Amino acid sequence: MTEPETSHLFPHSHLSQHSQPSTPLPGRPLPLDSTAQLLTRITAQLGSQLSHVRLNGTRTSMTPTARPALVAVAHGSRDPGALRTVGALLERVRELRPGLDVRLGHIELNHPLLPDTLAGLEGEAVVVPLLLGRGHHVKHDIPQALATAGRHLSARVAAPLGPHPLLVEALYERLVEAGWHLDARTVHGTGVVLAAAGSRDPDSAADTRRTAMLLSERLGGVPVLPAYASVPKLSTPFERGRPHSPTVPEALRALAARGRHRVAVASYFTAPGRFAAESAAKAPWIAAAPMGAHPAMARLVLHRYEEALTHTPATARDAEPAPLRACALAPTLASALASA
């Protein structure tokens, strides 16, 4: 797992190595500032004070306005690595936005549960699902938790993390970490299965297909087939073959039938867990780790937070997810294979 890149945040340091104050030796007087250093300090302090003065001469408050808390919502897992991974991701978020109140709540299996986190908040909050599509948890579980949170909290619900180019960047770099490489000899026999959680919701499947298409573009046109580690049991024959299929083994066989035997499994999961482990075990070539605390994931969490703040505030009683921008769907399994 790479360390967060922070050099781009401060591309030009205002203090060179020679301008750093040295530690005085015992018994020696403190060094005097030069005239240039004194003028620089006075100018900086004056600019800071003037920033609090309005054009009419009145003074603004020196106290910064508190921003709404960011409540990240994870699914929860029996895998102890999941909680550690989500915690590391939120630490990256805090590093990118010092002073922002960042909380965690779970849908199930881990503590704190989302209702408990909401009960400890007052004022405003933005709920950011650490989920990758518009499934049942985003559409029903999170709004229901907010509806029962009480009038002490005014909350907005951000869109789920996916689909988004930052997710694709995290997926790509996890593949590279696992050993992804292409050359003229192997490119025509290579493919990728994007292993995701299953859902009955067609919007969730559409979001996964969109991510598969974006990842294929990032990989230079290598076919990427979305597949599901947990395909829900369907009640009627009509429902079979709908967007929440194929399974990971079915996608692998479909690629092999087209001569794609060098297949990697990309883990479309926020954190480790049973589904991610089972999908990785089926990889005939390499299997990438879940996206986890990748720096792009932390930036995406903050992007969804800021995006939600541009929408009309919702109370805890009627909060609904901020809408995703409309996007074209990726090709279906059949059309994707036809072009493989």
C-alpha positions as MATLAB code, in Angstrom:
seq = 'MTEPETSHLFPHSHLSQHSQPSTPLPGRPLPLDSTAQLLTRITAQLGSQLSHVRLNGTRTSMTPTARPALVAVAHGSRDPGALRTVGALLERVRELRPGLDVRLGHIELNHPLLPDTLAGLEGEAVVVPLLLGRGHHVKHDIPQALATAGRHLSARVAAPLGPHPLLVEALYERLVEAGWHLDARTVHGTGVVLAAAGSRDPDSAADTRRTAMLLSERLGGVPVLPAYASVPKLSTPFERGRPHSPTVPEALRALAARGRHRVAVASYFTAPGRFAAESAAKAPWIAAAPMGAHPAMARLVLHRYEEALTHTPATARDAEPAPLRACALAPTLASALASA';
ca = [
       0.000    0.000    0.000;
       1.595    3.219   -1.070;
       2.028    6.203    1.158;
      -0.147    9.276    0.456;
       1.371   11.687   -1.976;
       1.386   15.150   -0.435;
       4.079   16.937   -2.423;
       1.493   18.201   -4.905;
      -0.372   19.949   -2.105;
       2.578   22.203   -1.341;
       4.541   22.466   -4.574;
       6.531   25.529   -3.498;
       7.861   25.732    0.016;
       7.989   29.274    1.385;
      11.006   28.491    3.556;
      14.217   27.308    1.994;
      16.724   25.171    3.816;
      18.858   28.223    4.613;
      15.936   30.190    6.062;
      14.989   27.550    8.624;
      15.830   28.769   12.154;
      18.629   26.779   13.692;
      18.609   25.639   17.320;
      20.857   27.992   19.382;
      23.666   26.431   21.330;
      23.556   26.754   25.136;
      25.022   30.010   26.362;
      24.814   31.757   22.999;
      22.375   34.583   22.165;
      19.490   33.930   19.777;
      20.297   35.003   16.192;
      18.654   38.247   15.084;
      16.289   38.246   12.117;
      17.445   40.058    9.027;
      15.516   43.078    7.724;
      14.088   40.949    4.895;
      12.867   38.300    7.340;
      11.204   40.939    9.522;
       9.463   42.534    6.534;
       8.258   39.138    5.323;
       6.816   38.314    8.739;
       5.114   41.713    9.114;
       3.608   41.441    5.623;
       2.250   37.958    6.309;
       0.692   39.020    9.616;
      -0.807   42.148    8.080;
      -2.305   40.144    5.222;
      -3.804   37.687    7.684;
      -5.416   40.515    9.669;
      -6.721   42.315    6.566;
      -8.394   39.127    5.363;
     -10.842   39.539    8.250;
     -11.842   43.108    7.288;
     -14.798   43.707    4.966;
     -14.825   46.407    2.281;
     -17.023   48.602    4.515;
     -14.429   48.496    7.278;
     -16.224   46.100    9.622;
     -14.455   43.037   10.948;
     -15.459   39.449   10.239;
     -15.346   36.680   12.814;
     -11.929   35.142   13.477;
     -13.547   31.785   14.234;
     -13.761   29.517   11.156;
     -17.227   28.206   10.320;
     -17.627   24.572   11.288;
     -18.255   22.301    8.325;
     -20.795   19.470    8.406;
     -19.413   16.209    9.732;
     -18.511   13.537    7.198;
     -20.121   10.205    8.134;
     -18.607    7.369    6.110;
     -20.848    4.320    5.858;
     -19.199    0.934    5.381;
     -21.054   -2.323    4.884;
     -19.297   -4.272    7.617;
     -17.570   -7.642    7.473;
     -16.596  -10.586    9.643;
     -13.091  -10.271    8.208;
     -11.045   -8.312   10.783;
      -9.022   -6.800    7.948;
     -12.067   -4.918    6.702;
     -12.358   -2.673    9.750;
      -8.613   -1.968    9.708;
      -8.756   -1.090    6.012;
     -11.698    1.271    6.385;
      -9.972    2.896    9.353;
      -6.830    3.451    7.271;
      -8.911    4.949    4.465;
     -10.541    7.444    6.826;
      -7.150    8.381    8.249;
      -6.119    9.352    4.724;
      -9.286   11.437    4.454;
      -8.413   13.241    7.684;
      -4.882   13.893    6.432;
      -6.282   15.479    3.272;
      -8.781   17.615    5.217;
      -7.383   18.517    8.663;
     -10.037   19.666   11.101;
     -12.928   17.930    9.354;
     -15.020   15.780   11.708;
     -14.896   12.320   10.099;
     -17.015    9.531   11.619;
     -17.674    5.895   10.697;
     -20.884    3.883   10.797;
     -21.658    0.369    9.530;
     -24.711   -1.167    7.919;
     -24.163   -4.426    9.815;
     -21.628   -6.802   11.390;
     -19.228   -4.169   12.773;
     -19.437   -1.406   15.350;
     -20.261    1.381   15.452;
     -23.483    0.779   13.573;
     -24.783    3.725   11.562;
     -27.701    4.567   13.927;
     -25.265    4.745   16.854;
     -22.964    7.089   14.951;
     -25.858    9.343   13.975;
     -27.111    9.412   17.572;
     -23.812   10.971   18.639;
     -24.053   13.848   16.165;
     -25.858   17.184   16.273;
     -26.209   19.873   13.652;
     -25.295   19.030   10.056;
     -23.710   15.981    8.481;
     -22.978   14.518    5.068;
     -23.351   10.751    4.841;
     -20.916    9.251    2.312;
     -21.570    5.593    1.448;
     -18.334    3.635    1.025;
     -20.356    1.528   -1.392;
     -19.740    1.161   -5.101;
     -23.194    1.366   -6.648;
     -26.839    2.303   -6.228;
     -28.038   -0.827   -4.463;
     -30.437   -1.594   -1.623;
     -28.195   -0.197    1.130;
     -27.874    3.192   -0.570;
     -31.529    3.472   -1.571;
     -33.184    2.034    1.530;
     -30.979    1.210    4.547;
     -29.152    4.535    4.804;
     -32.252    6.750    4.313;
     -34.114    4.618    6.854;
     -31.356    5.104    9.419;
     -31.475    8.849    8.853;
     -35.277    8.920    9.094;
     -35.076    7.502   12.619;
     -32.118    9.627   13.727;
     -34.268   12.450   15.111;
     -34.638   16.151   14.484;
     -31.322   16.973   16.150;
     -29.566   16.121   12.890;
     -29.859   17.645    9.405;
     -28.190   15.332    6.916;
     -27.473   15.007    3.225;
     -26.628   11.702    1.587;
     -23.849   11.674   -0.989;
     -23.803    9.462   -4.054;
     -22.058    6.090   -3.714;
     -18.397    5.994   -4.684;
     -18.956    4.341   -8.047;
     -18.803    4.707  -10.894;
     -16.011    7.291  -11.059;
     -12.601    7.638  -12.763;
     -10.861    7.757   -9.372;
     -12.157    4.242   -8.661;
     -10.757    3.120  -11.998;
      -7.371    4.570  -11.102;
      -7.385    2.621   -7.827;
      -8.381   -0.585   -9.668;
      -5.653   -0.088  -12.250;
      -2.918    0.507   -9.683;
      -3.993   -2.515   -7.642;
      -3.653   -4.617  -10.809;
      -0.178   -3.207  -11.413;
       0.796   -4.020   -7.827;
      -0.353   -7.605   -8.432;
       1.888   -7.932  -11.499;
      -0.166   -6.602  -14.408;
       1.835   -6.132  -17.610;
       1.178   -6.372  -21.321;
       3.321   -6.825  -24.403;
       2.725   -7.569  -28.075;
       2.943  -11.309  -27.434;
       0.355  -11.465  -24.618;
      -2.105   -8.660  -25.308;
      -4.481  -10.719  -27.483;
      -4.792  -13.480  -24.893;
      -5.336  -11.228  -21.878;
      -8.578  -10.255  -20.178;
      -9.904   -9.023  -16.856;
     -12.838  -10.061  -14.693;
     -14.140   -7.252  -12.510;
     -15.372   -9.127   -9.446;
     -18.109   -7.269   -7.581;
     -20.816   -7.969   -5.034;
     -24.142   -9.124   -6.432;
     -27.362   -7.145   -6.238;
     -30.952   -7.446   -7.434;
     -30.991   -3.728   -8.191;
     -30.466   -3.070  -11.926;
     -28.931    0.341  -11.137;
     -26.189   -1.376   -9.153;
     -25.435   -3.712  -12.059;
     -25.408   -0.754  -14.462;
     -22.872    1.040  -12.254;
     -20.629   -2.031  -12.257;
     -20.836   -2.336  -16.038;
     -19.924    1.323  -16.372;
     -16.843    0.796  -14.209;
     -15.852   -2.241  -16.289;
     -16.002   -0.138  -19.444;
     -13.900    2.639  -17.896;
     -11.320    0.104  -16.676;
     -11.128   -1.440  -20.149;
     -10.351    2.001  -21.556;
      -7.690    2.528  -18.871;
      -6.089   -0.811  -19.813;
      -5.854    0.128  -23.469;
      -8.879   -1.799  -24.686;
      -8.321   -5.112  -22.925;
     -11.776   -6.674  -22.425;
     -13.090   -6.333  -18.865;
     -16.153   -8.388  -17.946;
     -18.143   -7.544  -14.814;
     -18.975  -10.577  -12.675;
     -20.516  -11.179   -9.295;
     -19.241  -13.047   -6.278;
     -22.737  -13.324   -4.796;
     -25.544  -13.731   -7.315;
     -28.918  -13.332   -5.554;
     -31.420  -16.153   -5.749;
     -34.049  -15.184   -8.287;
     -37.664  -16.023   -7.765;
     -38.876  -16.358  -11.364;
     -37.390  -17.746  -14.590;
     -37.900  -14.315  -16.166;
     -35.362  -12.802  -13.778;
     -32.580  -15.226  -14.759;
     -29.989  -13.747  -17.064;
     -30.678  -10.201  -15.906;
     -27.873   -7.682  -15.233;
     -26.641   -9.259  -11.971;
     -25.018  -12.190  -13.810;
     -22.572  -13.770  -14.678;
     -20.706  -15.275  -11.754;
     -16.921  -15.012  -11.638;
     -16.398  -18.599  -12.934;
     -18.890  -17.970  -15.759;
     -17.030  -14.826  -16.817;
     -13.717  -16.697  -16.752;
     -15.133  -19.446  -18.973;
     -16.596  -16.875  -21.356;
     -13.217  -15.195  -21.776;
     -11.438  -18.538  -22.204;
     -13.895  -19.471  -24.974;
     -12.625  -16.427  -26.878;
      -8.983  -17.359  -26.395;
      -8.438  -15.133  -23.357;
      -6.634  -17.492  -20.960;
      -4.355  -14.927  -19.322;
      -7.056  -13.430  -17.115;
      -6.662  -11.194  -14.079;
      -9.303  -10.669  -11.415;
      -9.783   -7.048  -10.371;
     -11.300   -6.750   -6.900;
     -14.175   -4.267   -7.005;
     -14.472   -4.158   -3.227;
     -13.727   -1.368   -0.787;
     -12.221   -3.699    1.810;
     -11.192   -7.340    2.202;
     -13.829   -9.940    3.005;
     -15.186  -13.342    2.029;
     -16.402  -12.323   -1.435;
     -13.082  -10.664   -2.298;
     -11.106  -13.685   -1.101;
     -13.294  -16.178   -2.984;
     -13.055  -14.173   -6.188;
      -9.281  -13.864   -5.932;
      -8.918  -17.616   -5.407;
     -10.498  -18.252   -8.824;
      -7.997  -16.124  -10.759;
      -6.115  -18.141  -13.406;
      -3.355  -15.519  -13.579;
      -3.190  -12.665  -11.035;
      -5.662  -11.278   -8.511;
      -5.590   -7.672   -7.346;
      -6.224   -6.591   -3.775;
      -9.357   -4.599   -2.874;
      -9.085   -0.865   -3.430;
      -8.921   -0.221    0.310;
      -7.020    2.844    1.498;
      -5.645    3.765   -1.917;
      -5.036    7.551   -2.112;
      -7.534    7.856   -4.976;
     -10.205    6.391   -2.710;
      -9.597    9.065   -0.071;
      -9.840   11.798   -2.688;
     -13.072   10.288   -3.983;
     -14.634   10.225   -0.501;
     -13.953   13.944   -0.169;
     -15.204   14.576   -3.696;
     -18.540   12.929   -2.872;
     -18.700   14.936    0.359;
     -18.176   18.245   -1.447;
     -20.528   17.201   -4.243;
     -23.319   16.551   -1.738;
     -22.857   20.003   -0.219;
     -23.853   21.571   -3.543;
     -27.292   19.962   -3.341;
     -30.243   21.235   -1.316;
     -29.866   20.144    2.329;
     -32.094   17.292    3.435;
     -33.371   16.710    6.946;
     -32.812   13.394    8.643;
     -36.437   12.488    7.907;
     -36.370   12.904    4.140;
     -32.708   12.498    3.194;
     -32.065   10.709   -0.089;
     -28.849   10.048   -2.009;
     -27.532   12.824   -4.207;
     -28.160   11.821   -7.835;
     -25.416   10.344   -9.963;
     -24.749   12.063  -13.233;
     -26.228   10.205  -16.174;
     -23.720    7.997  -17.917;
     -23.822    5.591  -20.823;
     -23.880    1.911  -19.948;
     -21.023   -0.379  -20.849;
     -21.590   -3.129  -23.406;
     -23.407   -6.241  -22.241;
     -21.542   -9.506  -21.764;
     -22.384  -10.727  -25.249;
     -21.347   -7.539  -27.031;
     -18.189   -7.242  -24.934;
     -17.167  -10.768  -25.873;
     -17.947  -10.147  -29.505;
     -15.339   -7.399  -29.562;
     -12.797   -9.289  -27.446;
];
